[in-house]
Amino acid sequence: MSIELELAARLAAATPGGAPAPAVPRRAYDHVVLPGDFPDPTVTKIGDTYWASATSAEWGAVFPLFTSKDLLDWELVGHVFPDKLPDWAGSNFWAPEFYQENGRTYVYYTARQKGGVLSVAVASADHPAGPYLDHGPLVGQAAGSIDGFAMPDEHGDLYLIWKEDGNSCHQDTPIWAQRLNDARTALVGEPTELFGNDAQWEGPLVEGSALVRHAGWFYMFYAGNSCCGKSCNYATGVARSRHLLGPWEKHAHNPILDRNATWKCPGHGTVTELDGRWFLLHHAYLADSHEFVGRQSLLSEFTWNAEGWPEFAHRSPQAARPTDMARFNVADEFAGDRLGLEWQWPIGAQPATAVRAGQLHLAAGASRLGHLVARRTYVATYKAATTLDFAALPANTFAGLAAVGDPYNALALMAGNGQLQIWHVKSGKQQCLAHVFVEPCPALTLRLEVWGGQRYRFAYSTDGATWQPLPTEGFTLNGTYLPPWDRGVRVALVAQGAEGTTATFNNFIIRNQR
C-alpha cells in the first residue's frame, strides 16, 4: 500500500463514515492575564518559562515576578526588590524590562533619584527569580529619563533605548539609544535620537518602547498620548527600521491598537511569541471599573500583513470583559508564618508584621493612617471584611479596614478606645465623619461595601451575623477622590497608634461582585 493510501485509510478509520476529522479550534489567547493594577507589563521567555513583571509605582514590594508556561496562567513567585529598596531611589518604580544574556538576567527599570530626577537603572541576577543586585542609574536627563529597554543592534552590540520625559516640563519626548558597556551596567559613547512625538495622535508624548526583530526589520512598539486616569487617550503605534539607529519609519496607519467599548487606553507593552504566534502583553483600563481598579495586563494577538507590518484584529483589544470574578475572591485566614506575596505596603513604609496561630499581628504607626498592608482590587463593586481582636487593642490604638488610594487619600472604618470611627483622609487632611460607641466584646467584624468604585458604605458586627451600618449623612460615602493619577484603589488593614503597639486581625476577605 502506498503512503498516500495508508494515510487515507487511517483517516477514514479515525472518523465515522470516513468523514474528515473535525478541525481543532485555535486556542484563544486574547485575555486579561494579570487582572488588577498591573501597568506597563513586560514579558520574556527564559528557557521553557515565560517571566513577567509590571510597574509597582508607590507600592512595595517592588516589581512583581510572575512565571507561566503558556502565557495565560501566571503565578506570582517573588519580587525584584522584595524588601530593601535601592539606596539611590525613593519613588516612581516604573516599567521594568527583562534582558537575558549568558545565563544572567538584567532588569532595566525607572525610578526617581532621592531628591532628583527620574532615571533609568539596572539590576541583575544569576536567576530570573533573584536575588537581584542593583547597579544604580544609567541615565537621568534634566527632564527625566524613563522606560528603558535593552536591544542588540544588527552587529550584536547592546543598546539601551529610553524616553526623555520632556512632557513633564512641556517639551517634546525624543526616544534615545546609546550603547551599553560589556558589563551591561553603564552607557558608553554618545546617544542617538531615534524619533519623537510628531504625529497628531501621539499628542504630548511617545513612550514605552519595546523592540523586536523580525524578517530583517527592527520593530518598535510604542505608546502615545496621555496614559492615565479618567481622561486618558493612550494608544499603541509601531515604527520600523533596517538598522537600530535608524532611520525609523512610523506606520502610516498608527495607532495600530486603540480603545473600544470594553477596553480604554491600551498601551505600553512587550512583544512575545508562542508556537509561531505573536502577542503584545500590554495594559488597558476596563471601561466598567477604569481608574478604580487601575490598568490591567492584557494579552493581544497580532499577525504580520503582506507589507510586513503588525496588525491587531479590529485595531483594538479583543480580550472579553472578565465575567468569572469569583475566582479572584480573597480569603486569607493567615495560615503559615508570613504574609503572602500578594500583600503590599506604601514604598518606604513597610510595617513590621507577624503571622502565627492564624492571626496577623500588625505593628501600629503614629502618623496619618498609621501602618497598613493592602491588597489590589479586581473589580469596582465588591465587599471586604476583616475580624479584629477588639479586646486586645491597646488604649489609644486604632485598627481597621480601609479603601486606600495612597496614604494621603483613604476611607477607613477604625476601632479603638471603645469606639468605631469613619476616617476620611483627603490630600493628607483627616476628619472623623461618624462615630459610635461599642460595648466591650472579644472581636469586631468590620465590613466595607463598594459600588462602582465611587460609593462606599461601612458596617460592623459583634457576632459575625448581625450588621450595624455606621450613620452617615447619606446612604454611601463618595470615594471618587481616592485613586491617584496612575494607580487603582487597594483594600487595606490598618493600625494607627504609638510605636510598639500592635493590632491583631483574624482574617481578611474580598468578595467580588462585578
Steps between C-alpha positions, in 0.01 A plus 500: 500500500630844413561757771214710362251210513615400849449853630155518341403167656613612845307825469184315391535256790539785747176677399147361463410417140837616380406864559785746545619544858358816657742789506649579840411861582790734558541586865401855578769700678333841512433514874558702813800309633600722795171640635520795736743790505795375289601780261794508257536121489803323355552140397793287384566131450793346686545130429153347492349758736346840435579769755294815548513811716329838520515848650479520881481881521476592870422152636742239632620240451651638180457339157304176530642190331254263331563172318294313241537212257219608266466882528150462648546357849743698714642442849646773721837363617681802643618856444809666359536705820303305764607702805780751467475772237804609299692755709481769233127474419202637687184465289341450156599138442380464143531289187739209567637322193691169488814422305667157515858436398754227578287359779457834674173692525496879486203717595507854362255719689399856585515667842541850637830589660458619858453874467568475128379399157338195349773264381544168325695248707593132487513204738623150420484146635634152425140375482187691390345435842788687665651608729574813300803725539427863420758685288344845529386753240625502141347824378304784657453804275386834635142435386520142625571169325253210505397174330836333436515202263815304406536392135796370292562676172565328166865450598423345838588809707253553785326836527273660757189660349317753717269801502601850604208605721453842342123505547564550874625850414293576186769384257515230235586140586777360280580128508875449545745211450847463646736204517547308824837387630601134503382465860159641394511741794606834345457697179792566265537724197245760399119477487308496173149638465272248324175697472261716700133590535422655165167337406167649601373187677815488717412827670758618755708182512627169371624246754505136607725374219521123451703360213506176307689392189302323228566423132799732483327795667517655845147574622435739786160476665438821694222692674382852435292767672364507857537173691290528805183595679143566393601725208776278358534458122795262481550276195770283344702571188785327320806612305764300314854530373761282331755630750455554871628858485269584212362649293165397651172492308174533691206295376267711288198344672604564861365451756481126438336428840238737638199507732168324457181475705660257748861614533634855524849637436694185399875544497847449644564135434762245398497256209529125545451187289347157562482218243548741213227736623577859601365693796525834675470494878374849580276687741156656460216624719183293511226750415278373783752564778757734340724685747347336810661163417783638290675396181475124453733279295353351182636267236411611145593286200622657175606377157739632235334636186623477141693827539677366808313711758337358815119501506257454789146378433266800481794717614391456864536252788288188443512377861148442625370683802585270796189330636609231745643739757418269792824314426683815605329521837738535792468294818812526714483313831868580570623144486873442497761725653503808273281713279450383142681661210182678388501739797636851446600805702589862418854546368740577782247404769511122524341419836610233743266202475482157659276210397443227754218277618267625226535868585674801351674728749550843340726755669335840536639826365450844643462709184189566292326166434769312685650182357318296241517191283277484194370289215420602143136509394375321187157656446334828593209341691591274790474429870796476736513395863735423785465380857700698753604391848322796659560406863877486448533850349721717723363834619528780242571250224258485207478221245269425212413455137563764232465579131831663411614691194822591675588593862365851436162393364288237674168408656531284810288337768715509813443342841661612824436643846160332509387672179463456127586799281489572128816680397497712186853578378531726196822668386648408839228675701308272733156538653261272686171472310315282751552311823311259724580350838528122512442282805804295604526179294778257408494568124352739248434417137529803273347513152551727202257504205597674176287577194668598174813613680322822591256429786615354833311374804628362831336267750605292801394188686571376851385145423590459131133474400314818593623813322473859614576772243678808624283810479603745228328793330419287197458130439853487358820705507658652189835337420564640154801690634684185610700377198822689420569592138684174427372237747189308598342477845619240753320352801718517808532390860611796708652555846547851637653575840818535696807318380527164670126431503339232286161414351392140443284386206345155462422506128461710187235450231412661166193382310486629143157592368569619144 
